[in-house]
Amino acid sequence: MLMTMTTPLSDRISRWATSGRATKILLHPRDYWTLSRKEGLIDKIEKQYSLPVVCLGGEEGLKKFIKDNTRTNKDEEDS
């Protein structure tokens, strides 16, 4: 498990997408949010591997992550 956390995201995506078992590329909300902030990057990954890129938890999971992350950052600023 620790190895997964230290392996760059691009390597993890590549390993999964080329494993022969992937029907989509599932990303943790933090990773999905990070990639989605870079214009066109998710589309580029989808085209590169011919697989859809999906956020774990769907749109609700992403919204919850952003809400929690925004709240955490605001709390830190207020301290």
Disulfide bonds with the S-S distance in Angstrom:
none
